């Protein structure tokens, strides 16, 4: 299971300008075998009133690779964070 928690975001309009909503912060692959597809996608939405900027998209271990869009996410717009789990690692 992968979990997306505490995304690093900037709030250009102050601490109440941009609000990030995550549709789901976990992804359950179920039983996954070595070499299987380990990619999942998280949907993020800016429910605030100012652009949302993801300034850092980092991993906490060597078994995952995140990919984030660093362009400003305007109010009401969504973006995706793709996370790949290396299923070849034990």
N, C-alpha and C positions, 0 to 999 in steps of 0.2 A: 504494500500500500504506500502511495506517495502522498505527501501532505504539503500544501502550499500555505505557509504561515508567515506573518509579519513581513509582507512585501515592503521593500524600501521604496518609498515614494516621497516626492517633494510637493509642497503645497504653495504654488506661486502666489496665491491670493491670501496667504496667511493660513492658520491652522484649521480654518473652517471652509476654505475655498473649494477644494477638491475632495471628493469622498469616493473611495474605491469600494465597490461591491464585488464580491467573489461568489459566483453561482454555486460553487462547491469547492471546498478547500482540501478534499481528499479524493483519491482515485483508487479504487480497488480493482487490481488486475485479476483477482481470483487466483487460481493456481496457474503459475507461469513457469515455463520450462526454459532451460538454458538455450539461448539463441532465439527465443520468441520475440515478437515485437513489444518493446517496452516503452512506447511513446503514448503520452496522453496530453490532452489540451485542456487548459483552464481558461475560462472566460471571465474577463474583468470588465466592469462597467464604471464609468465616472458618473456618479449620481450627484455630484456637486455642481458648483456654479463657476468654477475656474478650470483651466486646463490641468490635467493630471499628467505628471511626467514620471516615468519609471527610470530612475537614475542609475539603479544598480540591479542587475539580475544575476544572482550568484548562487552557488551550490554550497551545501554544508558537508558534502562528502564527494569522493571520486567516482561514485557509482551513478550519479545523475548529471545530465547536461541540460541546463535551461536555455531557452531562446526567447527573448523579449523584444518587443518593439519599443524603441526609445523616443519615438516621435510623440509630441503632445497628444493626449487623448482629450478631445473636447467634451464639454458637458453633454451627457446623454449618449455618448459614443462608447463602443466596446472595443476591446483588443483581446488578443489571445496570447497566452504564455504556454509554449510547448516545452514539455519536460520529457526527456528520454532517459529511461533507466537502462543501464548497461546489463542486459541479461546474460552476457557471457562471463560476467564476474560472479564468483561464488560468494 
